[in-house]
Amino acid sequence: MRIMFMGTPEIAVCCLNSLIEKHSVVCVVTQTDKPKGRGQKMAFPPVKDLALSLNIDVYQPQSLKDGAFLEVLEKYKPDVIVVVAYGKILPKYVIDYPKYGCINVHASLLPKYRGAAPIQWVIVNGEKVSGVTTMQMDVGLDTGDMLLNAEVEITDTMTAGELHDKFCEISPDVLLRTLDGLEKGELTPQKQDDNLSSYASLLTKDSCRINWNETPQNIVNLIRGMNPFPTAHTRYKDKSLKIYSAKISTGTGENGEIIGTNNGLTVACRGGAITVTELQLEGKKRMQATEFLRGYSPQIGTILGENL
């Protein structure tokens, strides 16, 4: 099959790699280069890096809405467009162009967790299972007919980063089986039940902020779900404090109060406490909580989350 591939981050790279081995990837479409790191140097999206290394043509349109992209479609005449975390909504003229349409690999078990950040929100919400779904795209947001899926168990300690890596392992197989089924006419698209849908909204600084009035389980889930990025955060004195890992603990105190400093930073919350095990203070490196305790000697009774 002649495939146009649309994708941007690392999770798309694994799918592109698998397609190259089995099909003819005629070109890659990805987001524009963006500044990265402390120096804010322009960096290529991961998919562009791979495509250029394989001498595959790359396109980075600012927008697809004006119809100019039709020239690219006409140039390459793809049989199918594969979309994996591209980051732009496709207009109807793009969706309708290929013989087999546009096939999206979405990182949830649709119709649950439509939207931009399904990997993070399934963990934040305490789900026990997630997965990937391939679907035939339409003009809605992740509303197209479902084709195939594969499940992933979410353990009690799994982070968003670990779930992302698991999806990178299973997504290529689901995608290849989908394309094979389409080509052979063996797939039966299934409509999504909108009544069962939920929305995984874009992550913001507010959605990552720890609310110490929540339960220990909810706070630990937030920390797991925002690890490694964009990272759950609170405040210690007048500085931002990112928290990468924590476990449910025991103890009582005012919500947000430091109540223990043995083998971690224990903080009270609604109905119990958590013990922070890995963190990063504003302007400092990421470190184990025990290292933070030695270097900063936080006092029992200090309240986290003040001055928000």
Phi, psi and omega in degrees: 000143174274116188243130165263127184252129177242117180189166185226301189273188184302323183297336177279334183298317182296323178290319178298318178303317182290324180294321182300327182286333188246337188225176176262105177273107189278333176193165180237137177241128184216174179290164179290157176298147182225152177293145185215147175078181183297325180280352180053038175284146180294133182234145177285146168299148181307321180296322179295318178305311181295314182300315181295324179295339181253009179060037175264135180299139182238136175235140181226067183293140175294326181209154175251359190284334188277357177088352182296335182291346178302328178298322179291318177300317180294326180293318187258341178043063181290146172286329182208149171250124177260128184240122178225104177050050179289315177102003174230147175281132182274131176288165187299323182296331177284314181300322185276349189290308187286154178305316183260010177075200179250125181253122181254137171258111185250138187273053170199171173270091181301149012273003179286146175061052165290154174114194196279332190227055183295326183297316182289315189288331178296326179282316178304321182275004173075024178294150180259347179214144172219203180165189176240148179229133169265142182215156174275115188289146168232191185281351178280174179273099179058038184252000186292168180295136181280146181246292178225161173212168175215137185267154174226129176283137177256114180282170183292342183247359184295136176263169176298324178297319179290322177293320175305314181295324177294319177297323178297330179287318189265337185298317182302319180296316179297319180295313182296321178294326178295312181295321178297317179294322177297314183297325181270355181070030186258358183261143175246104180301141179243129179290146176280145174271105183299335179292340181261003186281156171216165189241127178261091188291160176301140181282138178232172177299323180293322182290344179264353183285132180284128175259108185287357173275358176277171180283161177305316182297317180295323180290317178297320178298319178299315181298316178296318184290336180258010178259124012265350183214139008271000173084127175294148184213158173216199175231139173244111187058243184253018183237151174289141180231110176277139180239121184263329179207150181199163177225155178294136183227193179234160179134166180225154178170183176293142180303125183091359183276135173288119183240359179198146180225030177258118178059031179145176181255106184267128186233132179283150175209187185296115175082011180164220183201164170234156173246117179282133183245341178213136187204176177209117178278144180312126178084359182240171180280161174294138185208164172290149182298328179296325177291320177299319181297320180291321186278333189238349177043058180299143185269139171303135181100346176295137181259125175275150176091005178285164175060032179286000000 
